Amino acid sequence: METKSMELSGFGPMTISEADFRRMVNFIQSSYGIDLSQKKQLITSRLSPALKKLGYKSFGDFVNHLLEKKENDEITLVLNKLTTNYTFFMREKEHLDYFCGHIIPEIVRRHERDKTLAIWSAGCSSGEEPYNITMFLYDYLGAKAKQWDTRILATDISAQALTKARQGVYNLPDTIPADWKRKYFVPNRDGTHTVAPDVKNNVIFQTFNLMDPIKFRRKFDVIFCRNVMIYFDQPTKDALVRRFYDATVPGGYLLISASENLSQNAPYRRLATATFQK
Ligand SMILES: C[S@@+](CC[C@H](N)C(=O)[O-])C[C@H]1O[C@@H](n2cnc3c(N)ncnc32)[C@H](O)[C@@H]1O
C-alpha cells in the first residue's frame, strides 16, 4: 500500500511514496535516458541530505517543484546526485591498447593531409577518459603532435563531473606510467596531480544530453561512449547508437565498454571487443 506520510524524520533518508518515485523515475528516464526504476534506495539515499538542507518537508514537495517548475538548480542537483560518475585513468586497458595499435594509426593515415582528428568522449564524467585519449594521441604523434589538431570533444550532463574535469586535478593510480606522470601532469603539494596545460587544452568540455539530437559541426572519426549506455533501456540505447552512426564518418569507430553490447541489428561492423566500425 502507498505510504501517505512522507514527513522528515530528521535522520536517515527521507521516504518516498510509490507514486512520487514513479514520477521521478519517468522524468529522469524520459529526459535523460537513465533507467532508475529499480533504484528507489539510490534515489532516496543520494538526494535526501540535499533536500533536507534545502528545507523540503517531503520528497513529494520536491518532486512537485521539480516537475512543475523544471528549474535549473533542481535539475542540476538531480543530475549531480543521480548520475553515476565512476571512472578512472587506463580503464579497460586492452581496449585502449586496441585504440592505440589499430585505430590511431588508421585515422592518422586517413587525415595525413588535413591533420585534423574528430574524437568525441560522450559521457566523459570527470575527464579521465578524454585526457587519457589525448595522452595516447600525443605519444603516438610524438613531436608531430604540434602540427595536428587533435582536440577532443568531451560531454556529460553532470555539472559536478564537468567542473572536476575542467579542473583536471587527480589522485593518480599506479597504472599511469612514470614517464606519463612527468610528461602529462604537474605535481601538486598535496600529492595530487594536475593535467599539463597542453593536455588540458586538447579537451573541450561541454554539457550535452545524449537524448538530444546530435548537431555538432563535424562528423566524428571516433566516438567513445563507454559505461554510459548501461544505464539506458534497450530502445533508448538503440536510438542513441543510430544517432552516433549518423554522426560518424564512413569508416569511423564507436567504442563502448566490454560489459556492453550492441543489438544484433545495429548498423556497425564489430571489429574487436566493444569496438565497432561504420
Ligand atoms: C560511469 S560514467 C562513464 C565515464 C567514462 N566514459 C568511463 O568509461 O569511465 C557515465 C557518465 O555518463 C553520464 N551520462 C548519463 N546519462 C547521460 C546523458 N543522457 N547524457 C550525457 N551524459 C550522460 C553520467 O553523468 C556519467 O558521468
PDBQT file of the ligand as one rigid body, heavy atoms in Angstrom, charges set to zero:
ROOT
HETATM    1  C1  LIG A 301      30.168   5.746 -15.409  1.00  0.00    +0.000 C 
HETATM    2  S1  LIG A 301      30.469   7.282 -16.205  1.00  0.00    +0.000 S 
HETATM    3  C2  LIG A 301      31.494   6.767 -17.563  1.00  0.00    +0.000 C 
HETATM    4  C3  LIG A 301      32.723   7.621 -17.715  1.00  0.00    +0.000 C 
HETATM    5  C4  LIG A 301      33.709   7.151 -18.775  1.00  0.00    +0.000 C 
HETATM    6  N1  LIG A 301      33.118   7.151 -20.089  1.00  0.00    +0.000 N 
HETATM    7  C5  LIG A 301      34.261   5.811 -18.423  1.00  0.00    +0.000 C 
HETATM    8  O1  LIG A 301      34.007   4.827 -19.149  1.00  0.00    +0.000 OA
HETATM    9  O2  LIG A 301      34.969   5.682 -17.434  1.00  0.00    +0.000 OA
HETATM   10  C6  LIG A 301      28.887   7.562 -17.015  1.00  0.00    +0.000 C 
HETATM   11  C7  LIG A 301      28.662   9.032 -17.350  1.00  0.00    +0.000 C 
HETATM   12  O3  LIG A 301      27.561   9.135 -18.256  1.00  0.00    +0.000 OA
HETATM   13  C8  LIG A 301      26.882  10.336 -17.984  1.00  0.00    +0.000 C 
HETATM   14  N2  LIG A 301      25.535  10.295 -18.543  1.00  0.00    +0.000 N 
HETATM   15  C9  LIG A 301      24.485   9.524 -18.169  1.00  0.00    +0.000 A 
HETATM   16  N3  LIG A 301      23.405   9.815 -18.884  1.00  0.00    +0.000 NA
HETATM   17  C10 LIG A 301      23.765  10.798 -19.760  1.00  0.00    +0.000 A 
HETATM   18  C11 LIG A 301      23.062  11.553 -20.748  1.00  0.00    +0.000 A 
HETATM   19  N4  LIG A 301      21.758  11.360 -21.005  1.00  0.00    +0.000 N 
HETATM   20  N5  LIG A 301      23.751  12.480 -21.442  1.00  0.00    +0.000 NA
HETATM   21  C12 LIG A 301      25.055  12.701 -21.194  1.00  0.00    +0.000 A 
HETATM   22  N6  LIG A 301      25.774  12.044 -20.262  1.00  0.00    +0.000 NA
HETATM   23  C13 LIG A 301      25.124  11.101 -19.547  1.00  0.00    +0.000 A 
HETATM   24  C14 LIG A 301      26.905  10.414 -16.464  1.00  0.00    +0.000 C 
HETATM   25  O4  LIG A 301      26.703  11.735 -15.988  1.00  0.00    +0.000 OA
HETATM   26  C15 LIG A 301      28.282   9.856 -16.131  1.00  0.00    +0.000 C 
HETATM   27  O5  LIG A 301      29.235  10.863 -15.907  1.00  0.00    +0.000 OA
ENDROOT
TORSDOF 0
